[in-house]
Amino acid sequence: MQRLIYSITGATAGVIYLADLLPYGAAVGMIIGATLGWLTAVLTASENGRFGGLLRKVWPVPRSPRSFGVNPKELEPDEVNYIHEVRRISYHTEIVITVGLLAGLLSIDHGDMEASLWLLSSFLPYYLIEMLCSASFFAIWILRLGILAHLFLRSLWIGLVGLGFAYPSGVNRTRLHGALTSRFYKHLTAPDTAVRLTIRIEHLSSEAYSVWLSGFFSLAMWTIWLVGSHSLATASIYAITYVGTDLGSNAEALARYTALAYAVGLVILWSFLRVTQSEDIARWRQSLLEIFYYYRAVLLPQSRITAVVLSSLPVICLASGMILPDSFSSHGDYTYVERLSPNSSLNSPALRKMRVEEGYLEIFLNQGYLASTGIDIQRPDHLPSSSLFAERISVAIDGTPIAPPQWMITSWSGRPILYSVVPVHHLPPGPHQLNLLDQTPNAPPFSIPFFVLHSEH
């Protein structure tokens, strides 16, 4: 099972970093990543193996410490009593935090998150943003379902506690009449049934909450690793071009290789921070990082199912984002500004109104749609002129091309968008369609319907 988990994890990372970088990059990345993940699992599977013996000579296994921390002091009796008291009443705080987390997760709007991700288009490649947009959709719903599962288990626990208080004797065996009824419920007539079921649900609830938190930490670390490596690569390319070096068409490929190098470097740096014996780093690590890893260290050895659940959340989300990069992205939809609430995000191309009576049509192009066409509105110096933009995206009404409109950069809820006005006074009253046709190969046309109420000739 460990080899399978490592292989899937390596294949996911390989596809992310090698897709479009090599011929058949997705397949090559999957094979290389899966192979490296499998080898990692094989080499680290047993301490008594050949590799374990070599590793012991270079890096001996430290003895289990008697106490945690750098130069730890003995725990005071009051501290031990405090922990026991907190454990006894922690369910109060646990339920409050769970409800708060659930409310926070339910309040997250995926469209706003997607719009925020497109703000990073100056530092992240478009394929990564599209993948993160879809992966975030899966992540939000998996986290919601996880916290709902924990809340459901806590509800069962509260019900068992109340049922045990109302009926302390449990199941009344003398009233189990009928052949089937006695056979279905006879095993529940033991005097300690209620207590054991309550303790079992208590354990399941705590385990579900811990698995949820550990999965959330893993997802956050994967995201930081991906965003960090690509951001550092983009910053390096910007620095090279800033000093006057023209990379030309090699800039994108060089950015991919640089991102891969930074990804490996971050893994090495993280591994060093995890194992170094420097007191300063160890003290900082034990104040922050070890809290997160303690969850995994406790839960991983418990069962194979727990290990799979802990390791699969980021892989499932990122793999889903790679397989379905556009399925849960809103930049393929359209909307009308008049239907948006104040201060809401503009996550798709839009018209001002569905019914037009002023003789002109107001067009709004959001950042996500522009980025999908290769236009980086975050960098105005790289924004094409209206003529070049017309070559990139042609505008038509009812399939008939019109003169290229004049575009201007404006802001919507703090995010840059493109805005233009197209005259429609010559159109007859009735339904029409605005067509946006991306000139890149195999790009489908994009249409927004509108209705002209009257014409002005």
Secondary structure, DSSP 8 states (H G I E B T S, - for coil): -HHHHHHHHHHHHHHHHHTTTSTTHHHHHHHHHHHHHHHHHHHTS-TTSHHHHHHHHHS------SS-SSS-----HHHHHHHHHHHHHHHHHHHHHHHHHHHHHHH--HHHHHHHHHTTTTTS-HHHHHHHHHHHHHHHHHHHHHHHHHHHHHHHHHHHHHHHHH-TT-S-GGG--SHHHHHHHGGG-STTHHHHHHHHHHHHHHHHHHHHHHHHHHHHHHHHHHHHHHHHHHHHHHHHHHTT---GGGHHHHHHHHHHHHHHHHHHHHHHHHH---HHHHHHHHHTHHHHHHHHHHHTTT-HHHHHHHHHHHHHHHHHHHHSTTTT-GGG--EEGGGS-TT----S-EES-SEE-SSEEEEEE-HHHHHHTT--TT-GGG---HHHHHHHEEEEETTEE------EEEEETTEEEEEEEEE-TTS-SEEEEEEEEE-STT---EEEEEEE-----
